[in-house]
């Protein structure tokens, strides 16, 4: 049985410039499959963090593999493209031990399955632990950098809805186009007569778009409210 799944991933657009581009991973995956006589029947090509528990595409791939007995192989680029956390490692381990799947890493040419030696399994665990530590280190450094920026009076992230980053002064400025909508949003919230969904719908119909040109959603509304709390602390 040579039916195979291909999963390629980047965490962010920045990784596209670091040798992990989706197209490069996809090409290597197909070349690897051809060398090994494997037939890719379905693939996932996504941008999502390997640290978050709610990995939508990854979980879709896991469930697909479980439901299709004919699929015996899954190809990743390298291990940290597969996972950087123990939760997903256990999902992969279940696929291997309980469903008989074979995991392939096209860039490193490594294979992990039921027949893998205890040494290979040990190294698999070590590599996941290393990837996890690297992710934790990046997260810690990022948080420290954001705290330092805040201490200097600089908003430590991309401007939230209603504001814009001034690259010269490095401070937030009011976005004159969005500001009237945001004032109305808080007024509607304060009235107690509107749900977040109702507010998002009304403001969208009146012309409000997010910084990405999309409709306001519940998360945006919650982030707006949270930003006001943060702003009051760091920028009174």
N, C-alpha and C positions, 0 to 999 in steps of 0.2 A: 504494500500500500504506500504510494508515493505522494498522496494528496497533502499539500503543505499550506500553512498560513504564513504571511509575511507581515511583520509589524515594524514600522520605522517611525522614529520619534525625535523631535527636538523640544527642549523646554521653553525656548524663546526664539524670536527672530535673530537675536545676536548669535546664537549657535550656528546659524546658517553660514556664518563667516569663519567658523572655527573648525571646519573639516567635518562637521556632522550634518550637512545639509540633507534634507529629505530626499532630494533627487539622487545624491551620491549614495546614500544608504540603500535606496530602492534599487539602484543599478547594481551595487555590490550583492544585494540579496538575490536578484535574478541571475547574476553570473554564478553565484554560489549554488543556487538551485540547479542550474544547468549542468554544472560540474558533478553534482551529486545525484543527478537523475531524478530530481524532485519536481513535482508539478504544483505551482502556486495556484490555488483555487480561489483565494480571497486574500486581500491585503488591507492594512490600515496605514494611513499616512497622516500623522497627526502632530500637533503642537500642544503638548500638555506636560506638566511637571510630573516627574517620576517619584516625587516625595508625597504628594497629596493622596489621601485615601480615596477620594471620589474621582478616580481616573475613569472617565466615561468610556473612552475608546478601548483602553486596556481591559476593562471589565467586560465590554462587549466581546472582545477577542477571546477572553477566558471562557465565557459562557458558550460562544460558538464552538470552541474546541471541545467542550464537554458534550455538547449535543450532537456532534458529528463524529461518530466512531471511525468513519473512513479517513478522517484527518489524523495523521500520526506524527506530523512534524510541524514545528513552528520555528521560523527564522527571525532572529534579531541581528542588529549590527554588532554591538558589543554588549557586555553585561549591563553597563549603566544606562544603556538605551532601553533595557528591559525594566529594571527597577533600581531604586535607591532606598528601599525600605523593606522591613521584615514582613509587613502585611502581604505585599505582593509576592515576596519570595515564597511564602507559604502556599499561595495560590498556584505558583509555578510548580512547586514541590508536589502538590496534589495532582496536577495534570500529569506529572511524570510517574508518580508512584501508584496512583489509583486509576488513571485513565490510559496509561501506557504511552504517553506522548514523548517525543524526542525533541529536545531543545537544541537549536543550532545557533552559533554566532559566526556570521559570515566574515567579519573582518579578522577575527582571531582564529577562525577555523576550528573552534572548540565545539564539542558535543556533550550534552548531558542527558542521560536516560537511566532506565532501571539497571542497565548493565554497567553503569559507571562505577569505577572503583571507589572505595572509601576515601582514598586520597583525592580523587577527582571531586567527590562530594564535599570534602573538607575545603578544597580550594574554591569551590563554588560559593560556599558560605563565607570564606574569607574575602572574596572579591565583592560580595554584596555588602559586607561590613565596611570595606574600604570605601565603596561608593557612597554608603550611608554617612560615613564620617566626613567625606569631602562635601557632601550636601549640607551637613550640619555646620561645617566650618564656614561655608559660603553664607549660609543664613545668619550665623553669628556676626560675621564681619559686616554684612549688610545692615543688620540691626544697629551695630555699634556706630556705623557711618551715619545712619539716619538720626540717631540720638545726638551725635556730635553736631550735625547740621542744625537740628532743632535748638540745641544749646546756643548756637551762634545766631539764632533768629532767622534761620533759613528754613522754609518749609521743605521737608526731606523727601519729597516725592513729586509725581506729576500732579499738576493742579487739579483739584476736584471740579465738578460741574459748577459753573458760575464764576470760576476764577481762571486765570491764565498765568503761566510762568513767564517772568521777565528775565531773559537770558543775560541781560547786561547787569541789572541790579540784583538778580538772583532772589527776588522776593515775589510774592503773589500779588497780582493785580486783579481787580474786578473785571470780568468779561461783560462788557456793556450790552451785548446782544442777549446773553443768557440771564443776566441779573434780574430783570423784571419777572421772568418766569420763576426764578428761584424764590423771590419774595412772595409771589403768589402761592407757590407750593407750600411754604411754611405757614402762610395764612390759612390755607385749606386744611393743613395738618392740625393747626391749633383749634380750628372750629369743631373738630371731633365728628364732623358729618361725612367725611370722605375717607375711604380706605386708600392704601398706597396705590392699589391697582387703578382706582378711580382717578386719583390725582395724575398718575402717569398717562392715562388715556386722555384726560382733558388737556393736559399741557402739550401732549403730542399733537392733538387736533388743532391746537392754537399755534403750533409752529416750533415748539422746543425740540431740539435734537441734541444728543450727547456729543462729546468731543469727537466721537467716531461716526457721527451722523446717524445714530440709531435712536430708537424709541427709548424713553426713560423706563426703567424697570424697578421692581421692588428693591433690589439690591442698591441701585443708584440712590433711591430715596433714603435707605438706611445709612448709606455712606455719607450722604449730605448731612444727616442729623448727627452722625458720629463726628464728622469734620468740625461742626460747630462746637462740640465739646472739646476737641483737641485744640482748636483755635483759641478757645477761651483760656486754656491752660498755658500754652506756649506763646501765644500772641495776644495778650490782653489789651 
